[in-house]
Amino acid sequence: MPQKRAITFAESAVKDLEVIRDWYIDQGAPDAGEKLVGEIIAQVERLVDFPESGRMVPEFEIANLREIIFPPFRIVYRLDKNRARIVRIWRSERLMKMP
């Protein structure tokens, strides 16, 4: 049986979630923001059992840099031996660039 992966969040991903939530608060719809953040977290949770379920990020084609498409967002994660580390949560139309 394949080993389950731990899920961790980089500070950048946590900030991305805060920006998403705060945008909805600014729009006067805090409940919608909380619901969306919860749905994003639910998408991430599948990585515990199915860490390779996301596709490789097409801008890089690096096997361990993957993403879940959850319109309108891209949930980008790095797949290591024992964990999936969420690194960014961006709008789908935004292209990634190597730092």
C-alpha positions as CSV (number, residue, x, y, z in Angstrom):
1,M,0.0,0.0,0.0
2,P,1.4,3.4,-0.9
3,Q,2.6,5.7,1.9
4,K,0.3,8.5,2.8
5,R,1.8,12.0,2.4
6,A,1.7,14.8,5.0
7,I,0.4,18.1,3.7
8,T,2.2,21.3,4.6
9,F,1.7,24.9,3.5
10,A,4.5,27.3,2.6
11,E,4.0,30.8,4.0
12,S,3.3,32.0,0.4
13,A,0.3,29.7,0.1
14,V,-1.0,30.7,3.5
15,K,-0.8,34.4,2.4
16,D,-2.6,33.5,-0.9
17,L,-5.5,32.0,1.1
18,E,-5.6,35.1,3.3
19,V,-5.8,37.3,0.2
20,I,-8.6,35.3,-1.2
21,R,-10.6,35.4,2.0
22,D,-9.9,39.1,2.5
23,W,-11.1,39.9,-1.1
24,Y,-14.5,38.4,-0.3
25,I,-14.6,40.3,3.0
26,D,-13.9,43.6,1.1
27,Q,-16.7,42.6,-1.3
28,G,-19.2,42.2,1.7
29,A,-19.4,38.5,1.3
30,P,-17.2,37.0,4.1
31,D,-19.2,33.7,4.1
32,A,-18.5,33.1,0.5
33,G,-14.8,33.7,1.1
34,E,-14.8,31.2,4.0
35,K,-16.6,28.7,1.9
36,L,-14.2,29.0,-1.0
37,V,-11.2,28.7,1.3
38,G,-12.8,25.5,2.8
39,E,-13.3,24.1,-0.7
40,I,-9.7,24.8,-1.6
41,I,-8.5,23.0,1.5
42,A,-10.8,20.1,0.6
43,Q,-9.1,19.8,-2.8
44,V,-5.7,19.8,-1.0
45,E,-6.7,17.1,1.4
46,R,-7.0,14.5,-1.4
47,L,-3.2,14.7,-1.8
48,V,-2.8,12.7,1.4
49,D,-4.0,9.6,-0.5
50,F,-3.5,10.7,-4.1
51,P,-0.3,12.9,-4.2
52,E,0.2,12.5,-7.9
53,S,-3.4,13.4,-8.8
54,G,-2.4,16.9,-9.9
55,R,-0.8,17.5,-13.2
56,M,2.8,18.7,-13.8
57,V,2.9,22.5,-14.0
58,P,3.1,23.1,-17.7
59,E,5.4,26.1,-17.5
60,F,8.2,24.0,-15.9
61,E,7.5,20.3,-16.7
62,I,9.2,19.3,-13.4
63,A,7.9,15.9,-12.2
64,N,7.6,16.9,-8.6
65,L,6.1,20.4,-9.2
66,R,2.4,19.8,-9.7
67,E,-0.9,21.6,-9.6
68,I,-4.6,21.0,-8.9
69,I,-6.9,23.0,-11.2
70,F,-9.8,24.2,-9.1
71,P,-11.4,27.0,-11.2
72,P,-10.6,29.8,-11.1
73,F,-7.5,28.7,-9.1
74,R,-4.3,26.8,-9.5
75,I,-3.2,25.0,-6.3
76,V,0.5,24.5,-6.9
77,Y,2.4,22.0,-4.8
78,R,5.8,20.4,-4.6
79,L,5.8,16.7,-4.1
80,D,8.5,15.3,-1.9
81,K,9.1,11.8,-0.6
82,N,7.0,12.1,2.5
83,R,4.9,15.2,1.9
84,A,3.1,17.5,-0.5
85,R,4.0,21.1,0.2
86,I,1.5,23.7,-1.1
87,V,3.5,26.6,-2.4
88,R,0.9,28.9,-4.2
89,I,-2.8,29.3,-4.8
90,W,-3.2,31.5,-7.8
91,R,-5.9,32.5,-10.3
92,S,-5.8,30.1,-13.2
93,E,-5.0,32.7,-15.8
94,R,-1.7,33.7,-14.0
95,L,1.4,32.1,-15.3
96,M,4.2,31.0,-13.0
97,K,7.7,32.2,-13.3
98,M,10.8,30.6,-11.8
99,P,12.1,32.9,-8.9
